[in-house]
């Protein structure tokens, strides 16, 4: 796997300084490079539909909620701020993918729903995106997928430890 240039430079400097556990550093930089490549490909797949990852998430959540959702519920489910949701919804509304309306039970509250165009775009993009995501791990068999998941969980458990220098 090709590491991003910045990670190659960091590894070269770490090697020059003879820092310990170069293999661990390389693995970290491989994971970061892979995540960046996935993000880039994801953005490239969504861009022709006028979507960012954030807009895609909004479409996904709204598609699952036939009665629509309030902006604060969207923010909570997406794990972002209400201000972020407002910006994402403004863009989706400009593209005529969503509509804002007064809540049937509380006219002070907003309800966000997909438009017909929004449902069509969501269906098309979901199918494409789902196939793409599945293809990323398509060359791994079930045992390899389980092993990778276990390894990622093991590494992730190190993140929850206090931020101090971890000793091998």
N, C-alpha and C positions, 0 to 999 in steps of 0.2 A: 504494500500500500504506500502511496506517495503521501508524505507528510507535507502540510502547508509550510511554505518557506519560513515563516516566523518560528515554527516549531523545530525545523531543521537548524536554524540559527541558534536557538536555545540549547538544543542538544549538543551542537558543536562547542558552544561556550562551556556547557556543563562538563563535557569531555575534557576540554582544555584545563578546566579547574580540577579535574579528577574527582568529581562529585560521586558519591556512592549511588548504587542502584540505578544505573543508566537504563537497564531493561525496564524497570518500573516507570521511569520517566518516558521512555519511548512508547510504552503501552498507553500511558495517559495521553500523549500527544497523538497517537493513532486514533484513540477514541474521540478526541476533540476534532481531529481532521475528518473523521467519518461523520460525526454529527454535523459539521459545517457543510460537507458535501451533500448530505441528506437535506439539510435546510435549503441549500442552493437549488437542488433538483426539485424540491417541493415548491419553492417560489416560482421556478420556471414553468412548472406544470399548472400552477394556479393563475399565473399572470395573464394568459390569453383569455381567461374568463373575467378579468378585472378584479381578481381576488388576491388578497394577502392571506397569510395563515390565520390572522385574527378574524378577518371577514369570513373565511371558510368555517371557522369554529362557530361564529354567530349563525351562519346558514345551517350548519349541522344541528345546533341546539334548537333553532326555531323549527326546523323540519320535523324534529321529534315531538314538538309541542303543538298539536293541532289547534289548540285554543290560543296559541301565542304565549308570550312571556312578558313580564314587566322588565324594564331595564335593569333594576337591581337584582332580579333573579338571574338574568343573563350574566351580569358581572360576577355574581357568586359562583355560578356553575362553570364559567370560563376561568375563574381565578384571576380576574383583572379588576381594575378600579372602575367605578361608574363613569368617570371621565373618559377612560379608554373606550368603554362600551359606547358612550355617546359619539365619539369620533368614528368608531367603526360603523355604527348605525347611520350616521350622517352620510357616509360614503355609500353604504348599501341602499339608502333611500334615493340618493342621486342617480344610482343605476337602476332604480325602480324594482329592486329585488325585495324590499320590505316596505311595509306601511305602518305608520304609527296611528293609533286610534285611542279614544278614551275607553277605559275599562268599563265593561257593562255594569259592574257592581259598585265601582267607585270612580266617578267621572273625573276626579282629581288625578287619578293614576293613569299611566299609559300602558297600553298593551301593544306589543310588537308582533307582527305576523308576516309571513312570507307572502308576496304577491304570487300571482300565477307564474309570472316570469321567474320569480325567485325559486319557486318549487321546481320548475323545469331546469334551471341552472343547477340547483342543488342535486337533483337526480343525476344529471349528466356528470357533474364533477365528483360526486360521491362514488359512482361506479368506477370512473377513471382513477381516482385517488386510492380507492380500496385495492384495485388490481395492482397499482404501482407499489403500495406499501407491502402487500403480500409478496410481490416479486423480489423485494429487497432480501428476503430470507428464503426465497424459493429453492435455492440450491442446498439448503440445510435439511437433513432428515429430522424426524421427530426427536431422536435422541440428542442430536447436535443442538437443536433448539432448546431443549431442556437444559443441556449443559451450559449453553451460552447464557440462558436466563439465570441459572444458579450462579455463574461466575459474575455476571453483572450485579446481582443482588449482593454478593459477597463484597465486591468493590464499593457498591453504594453504601454498605453499612459503615465503611470507613468515614464517609462524609458526615455522619451523625455524631461522630466522636468530637470532643472539644477541639477547637482549632489550636493545637499545639504541635510542635514537631513530633511526628510519629516515628517511632523507632522500629526498625525491622525486627 
